[in-house]
Amino acid sequence: MQFNLWGLLLFILASPLCDMTLAAGIDTTITKDINNRWTVAYSTSQPVKRIAFVRNPDASRVQRWTIANQDLEIVLDDGKEYIVSKTKPLFQTATIS
């Protein structure tokens, strides 16, 4: 198995935390397609109001990442980036690339 530094870096930068009093478990799936496009899918064990990213080096997720579900968006709030719903108070899945 070949060590992929970019894959590891993406995993570290994309690792989320749930923004809940009682943290929900989050399953993270990272894939790379034949065109070298990375996709990260998050699935929570309980509905959440937002997913916070652990590391935020430069707020680039808001500008460069695309969310598959049009009901979700990445927002910058007080210097931190979050995945939030535009239409519902809670959600359980998000896929970004």
N, C-alpha and C positions, 0 to 999 in steps of 0.2 A: 504494500500500500504506500503510495507516494504521499509525502507530507506536503500539504498545501497551505503555505503561510497566509495567503489571501483569504482562504476559507476560514482559518482560525481567527484572523483579524476581524472578518465580518461577523463571526459568531460572538466575539467579545464585544464589538461595538453595537450589535443588535440585541444583546441580552436584555430583556425587559424585566421590570418589576411591576407587580400589580399595585395600583393605588387604591388599596382598601384597608380598612381597619384589620380585618382578618384576611390575610393574604391568600388569594386563590392560587392553586397550582397552575403553572403555565407549561404547556408542551410546546416546544420549538422545533420546527423542521426546516432545515436549510437545504436547498437544492441548487444545482447549477445546470442550465440547459446546454444544448450543443452549440449555442451561440455565445457561450460564456456569460449569460445573464443569470444573476443570483436572485433567488426568491426565498423569502423567510415567511413561514406561516406560524402564527401564534394561535393557540387554542387554550382557553382557560377552563378550569373545572367548575367555576361559578361565574355568573355574569359580573362584569366590571364596568365602571364608568370611564376608566381610561387605563392605558398601559404606559408606564413611564420607562424611558430608556436609562440604563445604569450610567452610561458614559455619554457625554455630550461635548466633543472636542470643539465643534465650530458651528453648530446649528445647520449643517448641510442636509440633514434628513428632510427638513421642511421643503427645501428647494429641489433636491435630486431624487428622492425616493418617490415611487408611485404606489398607491394603494389599490388593490384589485377591486375592493368593494367601494362603490361610489358613496355609500352612506358614512364612510369613515374618512378621517383626515389626520394628518400629522400637524400638530400645532406647537408653537413656541410660547411658553408661558413662564415668565420670570426666569429666563435663561435655561429652561429645561424643555425637552421635547417629549410630547405625549401623542399616543394614538387615541383619538376620541371619536365618538359618533356625532354626526351632524343632525340626525333625526330621532334617535332613541336615547333614553337615559342610560341604558346598559347594553353591552354586547359580549360575545364569547369568542369570536374568531376575527382574525385580521391577517391579511396576506399582503406583503409589500415586496417590491422589487426595485 
